[in-house]
Amino acid sequence: MQAATNPLALAVKPGNPRGQRLTDFLPGILLTGAIAILAAELAKGAWMQAHGISALTLAIVGGMIAGNTVYPRISAYSARGVAFSKQVLLRLGIILYGLRLTFQDIGQVGVVGVMIDAIVLSSTFALSCWAGTRFFGLNRRTAMLIGAGSSICGAAAVMATEPVVRGRAAEVSVAVSTVVAFGTLAIFIYPALYHLNDRLHWLAITPFAYGIFTGSTVHEVAQVVAAGKAVADTAANTAVITKLVRVMMLAPFLVLLSAYLARNSAVAAAPAGGARPEAQAAPEAQAAPEADAALETVAATSPSQAWRGVIPWFALGFIAVAGINSLALLPHAFVSAATDVDTLILATAMAALGVSTQVSAIRAAGIKPLGLAALLFGWLILGGFAINSGVAALFARALGH
């Protein structure tokens, strides 16, 4: 009975050949793709765009609704395709994400913006790992996923980090939920703080400085756009560039994190299941590693198992695509169309994660992940502002301004 209700347990059966037929994967891919298309269309709405709610957010919500209602009845036919979307399409989406960036973006915010991004990223992730495991009692995988989402680029960073830390669907969904919740709050809190300061004249903050602060601390790109435009177009433009530089740090972050985990195998063997180790006894949690391991043979393209464990190949692909895009050789229409396709691919992967997630598993994680995300949100506002002010003052003094 348990195997019939667990989609991941059905992803691979021992008797199946390694090269499975397309029809085995098609139902699940069509299911997650349909959810992704619906999410992408809804995200185009004026209200969604004004509130910074992206297609990725809507896709995982739609996936979770389907996964906890209709999906258990059709899991026997679609589980393999859902697992394919969650693993293979996820990596492809991260590679194509490089089309949103160019290396020239770095020059527009200067050394100050790059240093601020680097310090905010490293300090936020370090705080998440330390506080998540020591103070909130989370397993290290969950803490890392929440930290990646808060410190880099929200849901997309959580998805990109998942294959590196080998997180489970419930852990990923919990992490995405927390960063989406506080990223949405940032859309309203950041402009409110700016306008309050503008009225009371507490600090001298220009729209340009506000843009760097917003881009270096708010979670998602869509949320950065919304929070920036609520102040001024100048603030929005600066915020987006700063944010894209921060997103570009995703690839080296993944490489360094993968190397760290390879040297500390105990991290990969940490108990799973959020705040409560006993949750790993659930059948859903036990079946996930087998499906993930089986799909890894489809997702992997590197001939060397050892190098694949240290350097995520999709992170290198991300850098390569960003480098090609920096050469300005690709037609604008092609890049625009490819970016839309990438959004759909990532939304399909998010839908698959949602479909694979049981609400009971998220409930089992408790309030501790939310508490960690709240702590990181406070750090991004207060600590992030201190980092912005300190780095700007340091460079101004060095330049004699």
KEVEX-189485 format. One record per residue (C-alpha): residue in one letter; x, y, z. Coordinates in pm, whole numbers, plus 50000, padded with zeros to 5 digits. Example, Ala and Ser with C-alpha at 12.3 -4.5 7.8 and 13.67 -1.06 7.14 Angstrom:
2
a512304955050780 s513674989450714 
# end
This chain:
401
m500005000050000 q502775024150082 a504485018849750 a501255026749570 t500905060449738 n504515071249713 p505355085449368 l509085084149424 a508995047549516 l507475040649176 a510045060348982 v512205029748922 k511424993048959 p514194967449003 g513164947448698 n513084976648459 p515884980748203 r518105011248233 g516945025747905 q513235029347960 r510695037947693 l509585073547637 t506035063647722 d507165055648076 f508205091948125 l505655110147910 p502625110848149 g504625126348434 i506335151448207 l502975161648060 l501505165548409 t504305187448543 g504515206148211 a500815214448221 i501165228348575 a504185248548462 i502365263348161 l499435273548381 a501815289048635 a503675308248362 e500435322448226 l499175332448571 a502535349048648 k501995372648353 g499045388548531 a499415424448646 w498695416149011 m501235387749017 q503935409448860 a503195438649092 h503665416049392 g506745398149256 i505105363749246 s506985343848985 a506065313548776 l508385292248990 t506445300649304 l503095293649140 a504395261148990 i505455245949321 v502165256449482 g500215241149194 g502365210049212 m501735205949583 i497985209449530 a498035182949258 g500415160749456 n498125159449755 t494835155449565 v494695138849223 y498275126749183 p498145096449418 r495535081149184 i497765083948875 s501195080149032 a501645045048894 y501665059248540 s503405092648592 a505965088348872 r508905082348636 g508215113848437 v507825134448755 a511205121948878 f512725129948536 s511385165648554 k512685169648908 q516215159048821 v517105161848453 l514995192148363 l516145209648680 r519785207748574 l518965218548218 g517055248348354 i519965259248571 i522325257748272 l520035279148055 y519635303648343 g523025317248235 l521285334047938 r519905359748182 l523405371848269 t526525386448112 f529925392348263 q529495429048169 d526815431848436 i529575431148695 g531105463448563 q527885482948603 v527825479648982 g531605481149021 v533855465049277 v531715478749559 g528605460449440 v530495427949382 m532125428949726 i528795436649895 d527155407449715 a529975383649811 i529935393550180 v526145392050205 l526065358050035 s528825342050245 s527675356550578 t524025347250524 f524845311550421 a527275307250709 l524685320550955 s522085296450816 c524365266250852 w525405275851205 a522055287351345 g520075260851158 t521985231751306 r523095245851642 f520155267651745 f517125254351556 g518175217751549 l517645212751175 n519645187850974 r522445203450775 r520815197350436 t517725217050529 a519815245250675 m521925246750359 l518895247650130 i517265275950327 g520605294050342 a521135290949966 g517695304449891 s518075333750128 s521615342850031 i521535339649650 c518345339149444 g515435323249624 a513695292949477 a516105289549184 a519075287249424 v517285261349636 m516655240749323 a520265244149207 t521625234549550 e519355204349589 p521395180849365 v524595191049543 v523365184749898 r521045156749779 g518055171549955 r514695154549948 a511485168249802 a510015177750141 e513215195950241 v513285214949912 s509615224549940 v510065236750296 a513075257650191 v511265272349890 s508225280550102 t510265299450359 v512265320450112 v509145328249907 a507265339350219 f509945363350341 g510895374549992 t507275384849941 l507365404250269 a510455422550142 i508465436749850 f506435457050097 i508905462450382 y511845475950179 p509965504350002 a508145512750328 l511465516150511 y512905537650231 h509935561550228 l509875563150608 n513565572150613 d512985597550336 r510355615150546 l512245614150876 h515745620050726 w517435594150944 l520065584150688 a521225597950355 i520195570250114 t520015576849741 p517905555849501 f521185541549369 a522285530549718 y518815516749784 g519055497049461 i522345480649561 f520955473049907 t517805457549759 g519635437649493 s522135423949744 t519595412950005 v516135405049856 h515575368749765 e514105365449412 v514765385749096 a511045392549054 q510845404949411 v513865427549354 v512145443149053 a508965449249251 a510785464149553 g512965486049329 k510155499549112 a508215509549423 v510915536049483 a512235547049141 d513285533748801 t516905541848889 a516625520949202 a515025492249008 n517725491948739 t520555492348992 a518825466149204 v518385442348910 i522035445348802 t523235439849159 k520905410149190 l522125394848863 v525715397448983 r524625379249298 v522915352749084 m526135348748885 m527835338449209 l525605307749216 a527985287049002 p531175292349208 f529075287949521 l527885253749402 v531395242949308 l532795253149648 l529895237349834 s530235205049638 a533975203549712 y533295209850081 l530685182350099 a532985158349915 r535615163650186 n533095160250465 s531125129150382 a529465130350721 v527435159950597 a525905139550316 a525035112150564 a523245135550806 p519705125450911 a516995138450682 g513505151150752 g513785187150870 a513715194051241 r512715159051350 p515115130051277 e512345104851340 a510535117351029 q513015098350815 a511285066350915 a508345075550694 p508025054050381 e508155084950159 a511505094850302 q512935059850270 a511955056349904 a513365089849792 p517085080449786 e516455050549560 a514565070849302 d517095098949318 a519985074649276 a518355058048978 l517575090848804 e521165101848867 t522205077848592 v520005097048350 a521035131548473 a524785125248476 t526855132648169 s530355133648316 p532485102948244 s534195105748579 q532155097248887 a534785112549113 w534865146348936 r531085146948913 g530945144149291 v533205174449338 i532235197749052 p528545199448955 w528555197548575 f525435219148549 a527225247248738 l529985246948479 g527325247248209 f525775277648376 i529125296248359 a529665285847997 v526235297947885 a526715331148069 g530105334747897 i528605328547553 n525855353547627 s528505379047728 l529965378347375 a526745393547239 l526805369346946 l523335355347004 p520365374146851 h518235392247105 a515105374546984 f516785340747037 v517925349447390 s514465362547478 a512775331047348 a515325308447517 t514805326747846 d511055320647822 v511695283847752 d514065282448051 t511405297348276 l509035270048161 i511665243048220 l512395255548571 a508675258648642 t508245222348528 a510965211548772 m509325231749049 a505965215648970 a507625181548996 l509055190549336 g505615201649448 v503965169949317 s506565148849503 t505885166549832 q503385154550089 v501885181250313 s502365157550607 a506125158050546 i506205196150559 r504125195650877 a506615171251028 a509385197050977 g507625219851225 i508075257051276 k511865256051304 p512595261350931 l510335291850939 g512215304751242 l515545300951064 a514215319050756 a512925347250979 l516345350551141 l518005352350799 f515465378150682 g516295400050979 w520005395750907 l519525405250541 i517815437750642 l519985448250937 g523235430150864 g522855436350492 f522445473550549 a525505474050775 i527535455750508 n526325479750237 s527185510350448 g530525496750565 v531815486350222 a530645518850061 a532325539450335 l535525519150308 f535805525049934 a534875561649966 r537665566450220 a540125547250001 l539275569349703 g539475600849914 h535785609949875 
# end
